[in-house]
């Protein structure tokens, strides 16, 4: 593992490689800023920043819930091939087991953010999120299924190479979402296609 000082030296050399002068006024603090930025945007590699996923016994408050729960939000990540941004919107759903546990709703977005804070590909990202949430619910009475869909814009496609705008869609489906066309269609009906 390299030291922070070595990383700063490498950043200066990279600036020189692209034709910049790392000693000019506007760039003198850039290696320090980039180190702080890397710690923030790549926090997904830090196990100490992994979110605690709160779950509750289904029926604890007198209501046993076994219908579909759907959440959506935004995501932001960096592609592992070109270190370019990709970002967009996600939709997550699961069918709680009446004997199992239910997720704290805010934890879904925290897991998306944590898994996104690594060099990624969108196909792996949907799978990483579903697997982490599945593990949090335990395997004694697992959910009847989970689904995640992400629609993302990729700057490696828009800002270089083909330079074309467009959305990439990726899904990861387990249990009833994978095996039942009816359940899958209900999930898709909640997605606001723009």
C-alpha positions as CSV (number, residue, x, y, z in Angstrom):
1,X,0.0,0.0,0.0
2,X,1.4,3.4,-0.9
3,X,1.6,6.3,1.5
4,X,-0.3,9.6,1.2
5,X,2.9,11.4,0.3
6,X,3.6,8.9,-2.5
7,X,0.0,9.4,-3.8
8,X,0.5,13.2,-3.9
9,X,3.8,12.7,-5.8
10,X,2.0,10.4,-8.3
11,X,-0.8,13.0,-8.8
12,X,1.9,15.7,-9.5
13,X,3.5,13.4,-12.1
14,X,0.1,12.8,-13.7
15,X,-0.5,16.5,-14.0
16,X,2.9,16.8,-15.7
17,X,2.0,13.9,-18.0
18,X,-1.1,15.7,-19.3
19,X,1.1,18.8,-19.9
20,X,0.4,20.8,-16.8
21,X,2.7,22.5,-14.3
22,X,1.9,21.2,-10.9
23,X,3.7,24.2,-9.3
24,X,1.5,26.8,-10.9
25,X,-0.6,28.7,-8.3
26,X,-4.0,27.1,-9.2
27,X,-2.5,23.5,-9.0
28,X,-0.2,23.7,-6.0
29,X,-2.9,22.4,-3.6
30,X,-4.5,20.0,-6.1
31,X,-2.8,16.9,-4.9
32,X,-4.1,17.5,-1.3
33,X,-7.6,18.3,-2.7
34,X,-7.6,15.1,-4.8
35,X,-6.6,12.9,-1.8
36,X,-9.5,14.3,0.2
37,X,-11.8,13.8,-2.7
38,X,-10.7,10.2,-3.2
39,X,-11.4,9.5,0.4
40,X,-14.9,10.8,0.0
41,X,-15.9,9.4,-3.3
42,X,-14.2,6.0,-2.7
43,X,-15.6,5.5,0.8
44,X,-17.1,2.2,-0.4
45,X,-13.7,0.6,0.1
46,X,-13.6,1.5,3.8
47,X,-15.3,-1.2,5.8
48,X,-15.6,1.3,8.7
49,X,-18.0,3.4,6.6
50,X,-20.2,0.5,5.7
51,X,-23.8,1.5,6.7
52,X,-25.5,-0.2,9.6
53,X,-28.7,-1.6,8.1
54,X,-31.5,-1.4,10.6
55,X,-34.1,-4.1,10.3
56,X,-37.3,-4.7,12.4
57,X,-39.2,-7.8,13.1
58,X,-42.2,-8.0,10.8
59,X,-45.3,-7.5,12.9
60,X,-43.5,-5.9,15.8
61,X,-45.9,-3.0,15.8
62,X,-49.0,-5.1,15.2
63,X,-48.9,-4.9,11.4
64,X,-47.6,-7.9,9.5
65,X,-46.6,-6.6,6.1
66,X,-46.1,-9.0,3.1
67,X,-46.9,-6.7,0.2
68,X,-44.4,-5.1,-2.1
69,X,-42.3,-2.3,-0.7
70,X,-40.8,0.0,-3.4
71,X,-38.2,2.8,-2.9
72,X,-36.4,5.0,-5.5
73,X,-33.7,7.6,-5.5
74,X,-30.6,8.7,-7.3
75,X,-27.1,7.2,-7.5
76,X,-23.7,8.5,-8.5
77,X,-20.6,6.3,-9.2
78,X,-17.4,6.0,-11.3
79,X,-16.9,3.5,-14.0
80,X,-14.0,1.1,-13.5
81,X,-12.9,1.2,-17.1
82,X,-12.3,4.9,-17.6
83,X,-12.8,6.5,-14.1
84,X,-15.6,8.5,-15.6
85,X,-18.9,9.3,-13.8
86,X,-22.1,7.5,-14.3
87,X,-25.3,8.5,-12.5
88,X,-29.0,8.2,-12.6
89,X,-32.0,6.9,-10.8
90,X,-32.7,3.6,-9.1
91,X,-35.8,1.6,-8.1
92,X,-35.7,-1.0,-5.4
93,X,-38.4,-3.4,-4.3
94,X,-38.8,-6.4,-2.0
95,X,-41.5,-8.7,-0.7
96,X,-41.1,-9.1,3.1
97,X,-41.5,-12.5,4.6
98,X,-44.3,-12.2,7.3
99,X,-42.1,-14.2,9.7
100,X,-38.9,-12.3,8.8
101,X,-37.7,-8.8,9.1
102,X,-38.3,-5.5,7.3
103,X,-35.8,-2.9,6.3
104,X,-35.5,0.6,7.7
105,X,-36.4,2.6,4.6
106,X,-33.5,5.2,4.8
107,X,-31.0,2.3,4.8
108,X,-31.7,1.4,1.2
109,X,-30.3,4.8,0.0
110,X,-27.3,4.5,2.3
111,X,-26.5,1.0,0.9
112,X,-26.8,2.4,-2.7
113,X,-24.4,5.2,-1.8
114,X,-21.9,2.9,-0.1
115,X,-21.9,0.4,-3.0
116,X,-21.7,3.2,-5.5
117,X,-18.6,4.7,-3.8
118,X,-16.2,2.3,-5.6
119,X,-15.0,1.9,-9.1
120,X,-18.0,0.1,-10.5
121,X,-20.0,-1.2,-13.5
122,X,-23.7,-0.7,-13.3
123,X,-24.4,-4.4,-13.8
124,X,-22.4,-5.2,-10.6
125,X,-23.8,-2.3,-8.7
126,X,-27.4,-3.5,-8.8
127,X,-26.3,-6.9,-7.7
128,X,-24.1,-5.5,-4.8
129,X,-27.0,-3.5,-3.4
130,X,-29.4,-6.4,-3.5
131,X,-27.0,-8.8,-1.9
132,X,-26.1,-6.4,0.9
133,X,-29.8,-5.8,1.7
134,X,-30.6,-9.5,1.5
135,X,-27.8,-10.4,4.0
136,X,-29.1,-7.7,6.4
137,X,-32.6,-9.4,6.5
138,X,-31.0,-12.8,7.4
139,X,-31.5,-16.2,6.0
140,X,-33.9,-17.7,8.6
141,X,-36.9,-16.1,7.0
142,X,-35.6,-14.4,3.9
143,X,-37.7,-12.0,1.8
144,X,-39.8,-13.6,-0.9
145,X,-37.7,-11.6,-3.5
146,X,-35.9,-8.4,-4.2
147,X,-35.5,-6.3,-7.3
148,X,-33.4,-3.4,-8.4
149,X,-33.4,-1.4,-11.5
150,X,-31.0,1.4,-12.4
151,X,-31.1,3.8,-15.3
152,X,-27.8,5.7,-15.7
153,X,-26.0,8.1,-17.9
154,X,-22.4,7.2,-18.5
155,X,-19.9,9.9,-19.2
156,X,-17.5,7.3,-20.7
157,X,-20.0,7.1,-23.5
158,X,-21.2,10.7,-23.5
159,X,-17.9,12.6,-22.9
160,X,-15.5,10.4,-24.9
161,X,-15.6,7.7,-27.5
162,X,-19.0,7.7,-29.2
163,X,-20.1,10.9,-27.5
164,X,-23.8,9.8,-27.5
165,X,-26.4,10.6,-24.9
166,X,-28.6,7.9,-23.6
167,X,-29.5,5.8,-20.6
168,X,-28.3,2.3,-19.7
169,X,-30.7,0.1,-17.8
170,X,-29.7,-2.7,-15.6
171,X,-31.7,-5.0,-13.3
172,X,-31.1,-7.6,-10.7
173,X,-34.0,-9.8,-9.7
174,X,-34.3,-12.5,-7.1
175,X,-37.1,-14.8,-5.9
176,X,-40.6,-13.9,-6.9
177,X,-39.4,-11.0,-9.0
178,X,-37.4,-13.4,-11.2
179,X,-39.8,-16.3,-11.2
180,X,-43.2,-14.5,-11.5
181,X,-44.1,-12.4,-14.5
182,X,-47.0,-10.9,-12.5
183,X,-44.8,-9.8,-9.6
184,X,-42.2,-8.4,-12.0
185,X,-44.9,-6.5,-13.9
186,X,-46.2,-5.0,-10.7
187,X,-42.6,-3.7,-9.8
188,X,-42.2,-2.3,-13.3
189,X,-45.5,-0.5,-13.1
190,X,-44.1,1.6,-10.2
191,X,-41.2,2.9,-12.3
192,X,-41.7,6.3,-13.7
193,X,-40.4,6.1,-17.2
194,X,-39.6,9.6,-18.5
